[in-house]
Amino acid sequence: MKPSWMTYGVLKALSRRDLLQMLKDHGFEGVEFRTDAGHGHGVEASIDEAEREQVVADCEAMGIDIMSVATGNRYHDTDPDELRDHIEQTMVRMDLASDLGAPRVRVFGNNFPTEVPREQTIAQVAEALKPLCDYGVEKGVKPCLELHGEFDWQACRAVAEQVDHENFGLVWNSVPQDVVDGSVKQALDTVWPWLDHVHMHDLAGQGYPYRELFRLLHEKGYEGYMSAETERRPDKGVGDLWMFVAYYSDLFRAYRDLARG
């Protein structure tokens, strides 16, 4: 299990140089760039070839792997034009990921429109993902559906079974919907065959069973990245960013060490 940082959240305003330095200072091994959100890192689908090469060089200089490009693309829309637009946008961002050497892009199902049967939306999301999986084979990039919004572990398993493609993955999102009778085991076992990446949030609170999650991932042999995706409400804040990231890094390692026994 390797620590990485997803730029959505408390570090989103940092320049790419400051972001990468912060991650290096605290032993993070990977970065997941959130696109289309105006973040300070400037990694967007619109940057040209020279800029993409510079992003790669900047990360290599700091010893940070670009392990994912996180998009906001989703495939639950009932408007065919909106759906097609999101699929096309994803392909463009897969091109970006390929140029950066990132092995995956994060995408969403997200919602179940009330006027559409649940099974129909699941089938629509799966059909949208199939050509993206094929496209990703050419690019060396895997589309990964996050357990996000109304698309919980049960819905995402249903999508994965219908996609039925080797170049497809799921992103664990560490949310309350994962927890059944105080445990995440049932949910994790259910999506494990497709699990490709993990997101974490507040390691220190909110009652999520992170200790169990780390233990189960270790027992299953998960050796991939786990991205910190941390937010704070304006009334809570984070204080000193350097110290916040330091504590997060130390807590990650404490959970990992406990899992390893």
Stockholm file with secondary structure:
# STOCKHOLM 1.0

chainA/1-261         MKPSWMTYGVLKALSRRDLLQMLKDHGFEGVEFRTDAGHGHGVEASIDEAEREQVVADCEAMGIDIMSVATGNRYHDTDPDELRDHIEQTMVRMDLASDLGAPRVRVFGNNFPTEVPREQTIAQVAEALKPLCDYGVEKGVKPCLELHGEFDWQACRAVAEQVDHENFGLVWNSVPQDVVDGSVKQALDTVWPWLDHVHMHDLAGQGYPYRELFRLLHEKGYEGYMSAETERRPDKGVGDLWMFVAYYSDLFRAYRDLARG
#=GR chainA/1-261 SS CEEEEESSSTTTTSCHHHHHHHHHHTTCCEEEEECSSCCTTCCCTTCCHHHHHHHHHHHHHHTCEEEEEEEEEECCCSSHHHHHHHHHHHHHHHHHHHHHTCSEEEEECCCCCTTSCHHHHHHHHHHHHHHHHHHHHHHTCEEEEECCTTCCHHHHHHHHHHHCCSSCEEEECCCGGGCBTTBSHHHHHHHGGGEEEEEECCTTSTTCCHHHHHHHHHHHTCCSEEEECCCCCTTTCCSCHHHHHHHHHHHHHHHHHHHHC
#=GC SS_cons         CEEEEESSSTTTTSCHHHHHHHHHHTTCCEEEEECSSCCTTCCCTTCCHHHHHHHHHHHHHHTCEEEEEEEEEECCCSSHHHHHHHHHHHHHHHHHHHHHTCSEEEEECCCCCTTSCHHHHHHHHHHHHHHHHHHHHHHTCEEEEECCTTCCHHHHHHHHHHHCCSSCEEEECCCGGGCBTTBSHHHHHHHGGGEEEEEECCTTSTTCCHHHHHHHHHHHTCCSEEEECCCCCTTTCCSCHHHHHHHHHHHHHHHHHHHHC
//
